[in-house]
Amino acid sequence: MKRIFQTASLLQLCTALFFLSASRVPAFSLESENDSLCIRSIVVVGNEKTRDYIILREMRSRPGQPLDWDVLQADRKRIENLLLFNRVDIQAFELTDGVAVLVVVVERWYLFPAPIFYANEHDMKKLSYGLAFIHQNFRGQAIVLQASAWGGFNPGFDFSAQNPWIGGSANLYAGIQVYTKKIRSRVLKVERFYETHRGISLTLGKRWGHHFYTSAQCGYRTIGFPDDFVWLTSGDAPVEHLPSIGLSLRYDRRDRIAYPRSGLYLSGYGVKIIGNRRVDSLQSGMDARVYLPLGAGISLAARSAADIILGNRPQYLWYTIGYSERVRGRFHQRAAADSRALGSLELRFPLVPITHVSFGEDEFISAYAQDMPFGVSGAFFYDGAVLWRRSTPPASATWLDGWGLGLHFHLPYIHLLRIEAAWNSLEGKPEYLVDIGVWF
């Protein structure tokens, strides 16, 4: 047993633990909620690494409040969204003067020294390889540290640190990233060449309640060009210097980040870039996603996003399709412009319900291989995108779209493996896609 959110009597705790060990079921049904039952204590168990307050600060439920099943369900999902646990369960036990709430978690493994081997731009001819060191729960405080070095296609080095909570009751968060890498150019009007990118960025943000976030960023980066392509820069020097400052807003009420089925996600950003001579640009954009549960585990997910550059618009700042953002059905088609709009629809439905399986006889292995999730979902989807230059009306731009279906495998640690087939209106042959992570 761990720390108690509010001090409870020894009798209350012994009673709660007796029910937990003896019956493994609540003393009453949470679905038949009784508002007269008041929460007297909250106890966290199972968190050997993660500190109690990391879990408790995700909960709206508090000692002294009436028991509310809907609030407890939302609390559980926010704890799951920390991505520190294979499984989260909340149980309640009726005491003589109220209710004891137990939060039971099964921790994931948090330290990953792992080889890097992946296909850039989803092309098996463009492989990168190296080594990454990832700590997802440094000091048990959900601090994420990552250092990576890789060769092959687009070689480079990257270090980042993200602390989701600093400043105590101020509810601030902070991050830093330092990188150097070579990236094949995405200026599509000339042959591709290697750009040398180096930079540092700092983020300081505030969390307002459980769902709304604001942040400010500042950064400094350089882009180096080969001598033959210096004409792409704003001056005569082969290195473009690009200091920047930015603001972003985010509202996140998704039920589960790894595979949302209900909720809302809204974000917006603006980044001011001041570079050599003629570069004075403002990159801005928005992203709206809604997830509508239809019953029986079926959900309709929709996304609409747009990005635009105001001021100077050098080609190396343009937005693209065919790299980080893609259209299934035109997965390998590339385009670039200073303005971009995206849209997606996806109908998600369960095929094999998620079950939790435990592995390992060795004490160390079994400690982080308990209650690992496995399941299968299906999906029908439609993706669309359009890019245009500000000098050209959007109506004259070409709309890229595709549709298809897929199987989504819910797996431990990587969360989701997608195997999909997609078509477009111009070609009859399907594209077969294998990827990791939810599309949106």
C-alpha positions in Angstrom: 0.0 0.0 0.0 1.2 3.5 -0.7 0.5 7.0 0.6 -3.1 8.1 1.4 -4.5 11.2 -0.3 -6.3 12.1 2.9 -5.5 10.5 6.3 -7.9 7.7 7.1 -8.4 5.7 10.2 -6.6 2.4 10.6 -10.0 0.7 10.8 -11.1 2.2 7.5 -8.0 1.0 5.7 -8.1 -2.4 7.2 -11.7 -2.7 6.2 -11.0 -1.7 2.6 -8.1 -4.0 2.3 -10.1 -6.9 3.8 -12.7 -6.5 1.1 -9.9 -6.2 -1.6 -8.1 -9.3 -0.5 -11.1 -11.4 0.5 -13.6 -10.7 -2.2 -11.7 -8.8 -5.0 -15.0 -7.1 -5.8 -16.5 -3.8 -4.5 -18.7 -4.0 -1.4 -21.4 -2.3 -3.6 -22.0 -1.7 -7.2 -20.6 1.6 -8.5 -23.1 1.6 -11.3 -25.9 1.9 -8.8 -24.4 5.1 -7.5 -25.6 6.4 -4.1 -24.9 10.2 -3.8 -25.2 10.0 0.0 -21.9 8.0 0.1 -19.0 10.3 0.7 -15.4 9.6 -0.1 -13.4 9.3 3.1 -10.0 8.2 1.7 -8.2 7.5 -1.6 -5.5 4.9 -1.6 -3.1 4.1 -4.4 -1.6 0.5 -4.7 0.6 -1.2 -7.3 2.8 1.8 -8.1 6.3 0.7 -7.2 8.0 3.4 -9.3 5.5 6.1 -9.9 4.9 8.5 -7.0 1.4 8.7 -5.7 0.8 12.4 -6.4 1.5 11.8 -10.1 -1.6 9.6 -10.1 -3.7 11.6 -7.6 -3.4 14.9 -9.4 -5.2 13.4 -12.5 -8.2 12.8 -10.3 -11.1 15.2 -9.8 -12.5 12.9 -7.1 -11.4 14.1 -3.6 -12.0 13.0 -0.1 -15.0 14.8 1.4 -16.9 14.7 -2.0 -19.9 12.5 -2.7 -19.1 9.4 -4.7 -19.7 10.0 -8.4 -19.2 7.0 -10.8 -18.9 9.2 -13.9 -16.2 11.2 -12.3 -14.3 8.1 -11.2 -14.5 6.7 -14.7 -13.1 9.9 -16.1 -10.4 9.8 -13.5 -9.4 6.3 -14.5 -9.1 7.3 -18.2 -6.9 10.3 -17.3 -4.6 8.0 -15.3 -4.4 5.6 -18.3 -3.5 8.6 -20.5 -0.3 9.0 -18.5 0.9 6.0 -20.5 2.7 4.6 -17.5 0.5 1.7 -16.7 -0.7 -1.5 -18.5 -3.9 -1.4 -16.6 -5.8 1.0 -14.2 -8.7 -0.1 -12.0 -10.6 1.9 -9.5 -12.6 0.1 -6.8 -14.7 1.5 -3.9 -15.5 -0.1 -0.6 -18.3 1.0 1.7 -17.2 1.9 5.3 -19.3 2.8 8.3 -19.0 6.5 7.6 -18.5 6.7 3.8 -16.4 5.1 1.1 -12.8 4.2 0.6 -11.6 4.4 -3.0 -8.7 2.2 -4.1 -6.8 3.0 -7.3 -5.0 -0.1 -8.5 -2.4 0.3 -11.2 -0.1 -2.2 -13.0 3.1 -0.4 -14.1 4.7 -0.6 -17.5 8.5 -0.9 -17.9 9.8 2.6 -18.2 13.5 2.3 -19.3 14.2 1.5 -22.9 17.7 1.2 -24.2 16.6 0.2 -27.7 18.1 -0.1 -31.2 16.9 2.3 -33.8 15.8 0.7 -37.1 13.1 2.3 -39.1 12.1 3.3 -42.7 12.1 7.0 -43.3 9.2 8.4 -45.3 7.7 4.9 -45.0 10.1 3.7 -47.6 12.1 0.5 -46.9 14.9 1.9 -49.2 15.5 4.8 -46.8 16.5 3.0 -43.6 18.0 4.6 -40.4 19.7 2.7 -37.7 21.3 3.5 -34.3 20.6 3.5 -30.6 18.0 5.3 -28.4 17.8 5.6 -24.7 14.4 6.4 -23.3 13.3 6.9 -19.7 9.5 7.5 -19.6 9.2 7.9 -15.8 12.4 9.5 -14.5 12.4 9.8 -10.7 8.8 8.3 -10.7 7.5 11.7 -11.8 6.4 11.0 -15.4 9.4 13.0 -16.6 10.4 11.8 -20.1 14.1 11.8 -21.1 15.2 10.6 -24.5 18.6 10.6 -26.3 19.0 9.1 -29.8 21.8 8.8 -32.3 21.4 7.2 -35.7 23.0 6.8 -39.1 21.8 5.8 -42.6 19.1 7.9 -44.2 18.8 11.3 -42.5 21.5 10.7 -39.9 21.5 12.7 -36.7 21.4 13.1 -32.9 18.5 14.2 -30.7 18.1 14.9 -26.9 14.9 15.9 -25.3 13.5 16.2 -21.7 9.8 16.8 -20.9 8.6 17.5 -17.3 4.8 17.5 -17.2 4.5 19.3 -13.8 6.8 21.9 -12.2 6.1 24.8 -9.9 3.8 22.9 -7.5 0.3 24.5 -7.4 1.2 26.7 -10.4 0.7 23.6 -12.6 3.5 24.5 -15.0 5.3 22.2 -17.4 8.5 22.5 -19.3 10.6 20.9 -22.1 13.9 21.2 -23.9 15.1 19.7 -27.2 18.6 19.8 -28.8 19.3 18.2 -32.1 21.6 18.0 -35.1 20.6 16.0 -38.2 20.8 15.8 -41.9 17.5 15.8 -43.7 16.8 15.2 -47.4 15.3 18.4 -48.8 11.5 18.7 -49.4 11.7 21.4 -52.0 10.2 19.5 -54.8 11.1 21.7 -57.7 14.7 20.7 -57.6 16.5 17.4 -57.0 16.7 16.3 -53.4 19.8 17.2 -51.4 20.9 17.0 -47.8 20.1 20.0 -45.5 22.0 20.2 -42.2 19.6 21.1 -39.4 20.8 22.1 -35.9 18.8 23.7 -33.2 17.5 24.1 -29.6 14.0 24.8 -28.4 12.6 25.6 -25.0 8.9 25.2 -23.9 7.2 26.6 -20.8 3.5 26.0 -20.4 0.6 25.9 -17.9 -2.1 23.4 -17.4 -5.4 24.9 -16.5 -7.5 22.2 -14.8 -7.4 18.8 -16.4 -8.0 19.5 -20.0 -6.7 23.0 -21.1 -3.0 23.8 -21.8 -1.2 26.9 -22.9 2.5 27.2 -23.7 5.2 29.6 -25.0 8.2 28.4 -27.0 11.4 30.0 -28.1 14.0 28.4 -30.3 17.1 28.9 -32.5 17.9 26.7 -35.4 20.1 26.8 -38.5 19.7 25.2 -41.9 22.8 24.6 -43.9 22.6 24.3 -47.7 25.2 22.9 -50.2 26.9 25.5 -52.3 24.9 24.6 -55.4 21.6 25.5 -53.6 22.6 28.7 -51.7 20.1 30.5 -54.0 17.3 28.9 -51.8 18.4 30.9 -48.8 17.4 34.5 -48.1 21.0 35.7 -48.4 24.3 34.8 -50.0 25.5 32.6 -47.0 25.0 28.8 -47.1 23.5 28.8 -43.6 20.1 30.2 -42.7 19.7 31.3 -39.1 16.1 31.1 -37.8 15.4 32.3 -34.3 11.7 31.9 -33.4 9.1 32.5 -30.7 5.7 30.9 -30.5 2.5 30.4 -28.6 0.2 27.3 -28.6 -3.2 26.3 -27.1 -4.5 22.9 -26.6 -7.8 21.5 -25.2 -7.7 17.7 -24.8 -10.7 15.7 -23.6 -10.1 12.4 -25.4 -11.0 9.4 -23.4 -7.8 7.5 -24.4 -4.9 9.1 -26.2 -3.7 5.7 -27.6 -7.0 5.0 -29.4 -9.8 7.6 -28.8 -13.4 6.6 -29.1 -15.0 9.6 -27.4 -14.1 13.2 -26.6 -12.7 16.3 -28.3 -9.3 17.6 -29.2 -8.6 21.2 -30.2 -5.2 22.9 -30.8 -3.8 26.0 -32.4 -0.3 27.6 -32.7 1.5 30.6 -34.0 5.3 30.7 -34.5 7.1 33.9 -35.5 10.4 33.3 -37.4 12.9 36.0 -38.0 15.8 34.9 -40.2 18.5 36.4 -42.5 17.5 39.5 -44.4 14.2 38.7 -46.2 12.8 36.0 -43.8 10.1 37.4 -41.6 7.4 34.7 -41.4 4.5 33.6 -39.2 3.6 30.0 -39.3 0.1 29.3 -37.8 -2.4 26.5 -37.8 -5.2 24.7 -36.1 -6.3 21.1 -35.5 -9.8 19.9 -34.5 -10.7 16.3 -33.8 -14.0 14.9 -32.5 -14.8 11.4 -31.4 -18.4 10.3 -31.3 -19.4 7.1 -29.6 -22.3 5.3 -31.4 -22.8 2.5 -29.0 -21.6 -1.1 -28.8 -18.0 0.2 -28.8 -18.4 1.7 -32.3 -17.1 5.3 -32.7 -16.9 7.9 -35.5 -13.7 9.9 -35.5 -13.3 13.1 -37.5 -10.4 15.5 -38.0 -10.0 18.9 -39.7 -6.7 20.8 -39.8 -5.1 23.7 -41.6 -1.7 25.4 -41.7 -0.6 28.7 -43.4 2.5 30.8 -43.6 2.0 34.6 -43.5 4.7 37.1 -44.5 7.8 35.7 -46.3 7.4 32.2 -47.5 10.8 30.6 -48.3 10.3 27.1 -49.7 12.2 25.4 -46.9 9.4 26.5 -44.5 6.6 25.1 -46.7 4.1 22.5 -45.5 4.1 19.1 -47.1 2.1 16.0 -47.8 3.9 12.7 -48.2 6.1 13.0 -45.1 4.8 13.4 -41.5 1.3 14.1 -42.9 0.0 11.7 -45.5 -3.1 10.6 -47.3 -3.9 6.9 -47.2 -4.5 5.8 -50.8 -1.9 8.3 -52.0 0.6 7.4 -49.3 3.7 8.0 -51.4 2.5 11.1 -53.3 4.3 14.2 -52.3 3.4 17.9 -52.5 4.5 21.1 -50.9 3.1 24.7 -50.6 2.8 27.5 -48.1 -0.8 26.6 -47.2 -2.4 23.2 -46.4 -5.7 21.7 -45.3 -6.3 18.2 -44.1 -9.4 16.1 -43.2 -10.1 12.5 -42.1 -13.1 10.4 -41.2 -12.7 7.0 -39.5 -15.3 4.6 -38.3 -13.8 2.4 -35.5 -15.4 -0.8 -34.2 -14.2 -3.6 -31.9 -13.6 -7.1 -33.3 -11.8 -8.8 -30.4 -12.4 -7.0 -27.0 -9.2 -5.9 -25.2 -8.1 -8.5 -22.7 -5.2 -8.3 -20.3 -2.6 -11.1 -20.2 0.3 -11.7 -17.8 3.6 -13.3 -18.8 6.9 -14.4 -17.2 8.0 -16.5 -14.3 11.1 -14.5 -13.6 10.3 -11.9 -10.8 11.9 -9.0 -12.7 10.2 -9.8 -16.1 6.8 -10.6 -14.6 6.9 -7.3 -12.6 6.4 -5.4 -15.9 4.6 -8.0 -18.0 1.4 -8.1 -16.0 -2.0 -7.3 -17.3 -0.7 -6.4 -20.8 -3.5 -5.4 -23.2 -4.3 -7.3 -26.4 -7.2 -6.8 -28.7 -8.3 -6.1 -32.3 -10.4 -3.3 -33.8 -11.5 -2.6 -37.4 -11.9 0.6 -39.2 -13.2 2.2 -42.4 -11.6 5.5 -43.3 -11.4 8.4 -45.7 -8.5 10.9 -45.9 -8.2 14.1 -47.9 -5.7 16.9 -48.3 -5.2 20.0 -50.4 -2.1 22.3 -50.7 -2.0 25.7 -52.4 0.1 28.8 -52.7 -1.3 32.1 -51.4 -0.9 33.5 -54.9 -3.2 30.8 -56.2 -6.9 30.3 -55.0 -7.5 27.1 -53.1 -10.3 26.2 -55.5 -7.7 25.7 -58.2 -5.6 23.3 -56.1 -5.7 19.6 -56.5 -7.6 17.6 -53.9 -5.8 14.4 -52.8 -8.0 11.8 -51.3 -8.2 8.1 -50.5 -10.3 5.6 -48.6 -10.0 2.1 -47.3 -10.2 -0.3 -44.3 -7.9 -1.8 -41.8 -7.2 -4.0 -38.8 -5.9 -2.3 -35.7 -4.1 -4.5 -33.2 -4.0 -3.2 -29.6 -0.6 -4.3 -28.2 1.4 -3.5 -25.0 4.0 -0.7 -25.1 3.6 0.2 -28.8 -0.2 0.6 -28.2 -1.4 0.1 -31.8 -0.3 -1.8 -34.9 -2.2 -0.9 -38.0 -2.5 -3.0 -41.1 -4.6 -1.2 -43.8 -5.5 -1.3 -47.4 -6.3 2.0 -49.2 -7.5 3.1 -52.7 -7.9 6.4 -54.5 -10.1 7.5 -57.4 -7.3 7.3 -60.0 -5.8 3.9 -59.4 -7.6 0.6 -59.0 -4.8 -1.2 -57.1 -4.8 -0.9 -53.3 -1.9 0.3 -51.2 -1.1 -2.0 -48.3 0.1 -0.1 -45.2 1.7 -1.3 -42.0 2.2 1.4 -39.4 2.4 2.0 -35.6 0.1 4.3 -33.7 -3.4 5.7 -34.1 -3.9 7.8 -37.3 -5.4 10.7 -35.2 
